[in-house]
Amino acid sequence: MRCTVESADLSKANLDGANLNKANLHGAILLEANLSDANLRGADLSGANLNSTNLSYANLTEANLSGADLNGA
C-alpha cells in the first residue's frame, strides 16, 4: 500500500518510526516534524518543507529530495 499525503501540512507531527515506504509527500509541509527512525525509502519528498525536521536515523534510500527545503534538518 502506498501512502499519499501530497501537499499536506504535517508541521510538528510525531512520525517517529513511521513506515512511509514509497509515500507521496510531494510538497508536504513537515516543518519541525519528528521523522527519526522513519522508513522513507523511495518516498517522494520533492518540494517538501523539511525545515528543522528531525531526520535522525531515518532511511532516505532512493528518496526523491529534489527541491526540498532541508534547512536546519
C-alpha positions as CSV (number, residue, x, y, z in Angstrom):
1,M,0.0,0.0,0.0
2,R,1.3,3.5,-0.9
3,C,0.6,6.4,1.4
4,T,-0.3,9.7,-0.4
5,V,-0.3,12.9,1.6
6,E,0.7,15.3,-1.2
7,S,0.8,19.0,0.0
8,A,-0.4,18.0,3.5
9,D,0.6,20.2,6.5
10,L,2.2,17.8,8.9
11,S,4.1,20.5,10.9
12,K,5.3,19.3,14.3
13,A,3.8,15.9,13.7
14,N,5.4,13.0,15.6
15,L,6.2,10.4,13.0
16,D,8.9,8.6,14.9
17,G,9.5,5.2,13.4
18,A,6.7,5.6,10.8
19,N,6.7,3.4,7.8
20,L,6.4,5.8,4.9
21,N,8.0,3.5,2.3
22,K,7.3,4.9,-1.2
23,A,4.9,7.6,0.3
24,N,3.9,10.5,-1.9
25,L,4.9,13.5,0.3
26,H,5.4,15.9,-2.7
27,G,5.1,19.5,-1.4
28,A,4.2,18.4,2.1
29,I,4.9,20.8,5.0
30,L,6.9,18.9,7.6
31,L,8.2,21.9,9.5
32,E,9.7,20.8,12.8
33,A,8.3,17.3,12.4
34,N,9.9,14.3,14.1
35,L,10.8,11.7,11.5
36,S,13.5,10.0,13.5
37,D,13.9,6.3,12.6
38,A,11.2,6.7,9.9
39,N,11.3,4.5,6.8
40,L,11.2,6.9,3.9
41,R,12.8,4.5,1.4
42,G,11.7,5.5,-2.1
43,A,9.4,8.3,-0.8
44,D,8.7,11.4,-2.9
45,L,9.7,14.4,-0.8
46,S,10.3,16.7,-3.8
47,G,9.4,20.2,-2.9
48,A,8.7,19.3,0.7
49,N,9.4,21.7,3.5
50,L,11.6,19.8,6.0
51,N,12.9,22.9,7.7
52,S,14.1,21.9,11.3
53,T,12.7,18.4,10.8
54,N,14.4,15.6,12.9
55,L,15.6,13.1,10.4
56,S,17.9,11.2,12.8
57,Y,18.4,7.6,11.6
58,A,15.6,8.0,9.0
59,N,16.0,5.7,6.0
60,L,16.1,8.0,2.9
61,T,17.5,5.4,0.5
62,E,16.2,6.2,-3.0
63,A,14.0,9.1,-1.7
64,N,13.4,12.0,-4.0
65,L,14.5,15.2,-2.2
66,S,14.7,17.4,-5.3
67,G,13.7,21.0,-4.4
68,A,13.1,20.0,-0.7
69,D,13.9,22.6,1.9
70,L,16.3,20.8,4.3
71,N,17.4,24.0,6.2
72,G,18.1,23.0,9.8
73,A,17.1,19.4,9.3
